Amino acid sequence: MTAANNAAPLAGQTPGLWAQCRAPVLLTIVGGAIDTIGFIALLGFFTAHVTGNLVLAGAAFVKGGAGLWIKLGAIPLFIATVMMTKMWIDRCSPSSKTLGWLFVAEALFLSGFMVAGLQLQPFRDPNAGALALTGGLGLMALAIRNTASKTLIKHISPSTMMTGNTTQLGIDLSNYLRQPGREQGQALLKSGSVVGGFVLGAFLGAVLYMHFGFWSVLPFMLAVLYLASLSFRRQFI
């Protein structure tokens, strides 16, 4: 049984459009925003996009750029966080309560990311330990999210990796244009809301960071706590 089963609506009730879309949209908005804020503030460090850190590390190795150790170190830190999160999930029963606590943990690490950024900014040295600490806290928050996506909420597309989601959007759009129908329309709405949410989050994160610095993390942390409350109340669809 997954958290999705425990969070299902009562028999006879059909969830509305917002109830169906709010979880993937909010998850992808947060993912896009935090990744963008981290990239701007931390001199090109990705908090959610591990592939990006690998590519930048490879480029830095060839070109002799700075920050190589931080980008390479992000990989084992991400893996270690996923391992610890998965071991905790295995000790618990897979339920909406377990998912709620994972969202709480994500919010706590996001608050650490925000506080560290506020205290240690501005970041000018890509090799600085302060940058590694701040980026690591954001990365751990989204590593917890990715673990939840692969275990408890597998019914929702990954909310921090858009290559697969964008591919799915293209497939769903092609299917809808070839044979319009209710099923094809729902599939298109699902993939479109995920990609659209991430793009919206990236723009919101960039704009808010330019105006408010690391305080821009706060609204997205609150969005994660809102998802936690939905999970505890078994309303996470």
N, C-alpha and C positions, 0 to 999 in steps of 0.2 A: 504494500500500500504506500502511495506517495502522499506528499503534502497536498497535492492537487485533489486527491480523493477526499481527504478530510475537510477540505475547504469548499467542497461542491455545494451548490445551492440546494435547498430543500426540494423534495420531489414536487413536481407540478409548477415550480417557479422557473421562469426563463430569464436569465440575467440580461440586463439592458446592454446597449452598445458600450457605454462607459465602463460598466462592470466587466465586460469582456476584454476591453482594451487597456484599462488603466494600469494593470500590472506590467505588461510588456512595454508600454509607452513610458511609464515612470522609470522603469529599470534602465531603458536605453537612454533616456534623457540624462539620468545620473551618470551612466557610463560615459557618454559623450562629453558631458561637462567636466567631469573629474579628469579624464584623459587630456582634454584640451587645456584646462587650468594648469595641470602638471607640466605639460609640454611647453607652455608659454613661460611659466614661472621658473622652471627647473632646467632651462637651457637645453631643451630637446629631450628630456627624459619622459618616457611613456609609463604611466601608472597602470594601465590596463592592457596595452598592446605589446605583449612580449615579443612578437615578431618584429615590431619596430625597433625595440632595443637591440635585438640581435643584428638587424641590418645596420643600425647606427654604430654598433660595436665593431662590426666587420669593416665599415668604412673608416672608423677611427683607427683601426689596426693598420690598414693599408696606408692611409694618409698621415698617420702619426698624430691624430687629433687627441684632444684631452677628454677625460671622462670615461675612458675605456673600462676601468675597473668597476665603476659604478654600474654601467650598463650590463657588463658581464655578471656582476654580482647580483643583479636583479633576478636572474634566472634561477639560481639555487634558492634564493629567498622566496620566490614565488612558489617553487616546488615544495619547499619545506612548509609553507603556510597551507598549501593544498593538502599535504599529507596530514598535518595536525588537525585540520578541519574535518577531513574524511574520517580520521580515527575517532573524533568526537561524535560525528554523525553515527558511526557504527555502534557506539556505546549507547545511543539513544534510540527510541522508537521513531521511525520516520513519520512525522506528524506535522501539523500546522504549527504546533508549539515549538518544535525543533527548528522549523524554518524561521519562526519569529525571533528566536534567540540568535540565529545566524545574521538576520538583519540588524539586530541590536549590536552584535559584534562588529559588523561592517560600519555602522554609524559611529561606534567608539573609535575605530581606527581612522575614520574620516575626520572626527574631531581632533584626534592627535595630529593628523596631516595638516589641518587648519591651524592649530595652535603652534605647531613647529614652524610652519611657514610664517606666521605673524611674528614670532619671536626671532627667527633666524634670517629673515629677508633683509636686504636684497641678496640674491644669489648671483655672484659674478664669477666665481671659480668653479668650473665644471668638475674639478677633482675634489672639491671640499667635502669634508665629512658632514657638514650641516646639510648640504644638498642630498647626500646619500640617506641621511636620517629622515628628512622630510619626504623624499620620494619613496623610501621604503615603507613608510606608514601608509601612504596612499596606495602603493602596490599591494600591501597586505590586505587592505580593505577590499580591493577588487579581486584579489585571489580568493577570498572567502566567498564573494559573490559568484565567481566562476565555478567554485566547487558546488555551491547550492544549485547552480544551473545544470550541472552534470549529474546531480543526484536527486534532489528533492523536487525540482521544478523543471523536469525534462520536457514538459509539455509546452514550455515557453522557449522560443529561439534564444540562443546565446545573446546576451545584452551588451557585450563589450567587443565582439568580433563581427565586423560588418561584411567581410568578403563573402562568406557563405550566405548571409542574409540578403545581400544585394543580388547575388546569383539567384536565390530563391524568388526574389521580387521580379526579376526578369522572366523567370520561368512562369510564375503565376500570371504576370501580365500577358505573356504569350498565350497561355491557356485560356485566359478570359477573352482575349480578342478573337481567338479561333472558335471558341464555343462559349458564349456568354451564358451564365446561369448562376443560381444561388450559391452552389458549392464553390464554383470558381471565384465568385465575388467575395465570399468569406475568406478564401485563401489569399486573395489579393489584398483584402483589408488587413489581414493578419501580418503578412510580410511587409506591406507598405507602412503600417503603423510602427513596426520595429525600426525600419530604416529611417523613416521620417522622425521618429523620436530621437534617434542618435544624432541626426543632423541638427535638429532643434537644440538638443543639449549642448552640442559643440558650439553653436553660435551663442547660446545663452551663457555658457561658461566663459567664452572669450570676452563678450561684452561686459559681463559682471566683473570679471577679473580686472579689466582695464579701468573700471570705475571704483572698485572696492578692494582690490588686492585679494588676499587670502580669505577675507570675510565672505567672498563669493562662494566658498564651499558650504556655508551655513544652510542656505535654502535646500540644497541637494541632500545634505545630511538629514534635514527634517523630512524630506520626501522618503528617505529610507526608513526613518522611524515610523512614518505613516504606514508604509508597507508592513512593518513589524506589527503594528497595531491591528491591521487587517488580518494578519496571520494568526495572532493570538485570539482574535474574535471569529476565526474560521470563515473569513470573508474574502480571503485571497483566492481569486479565480485563476 
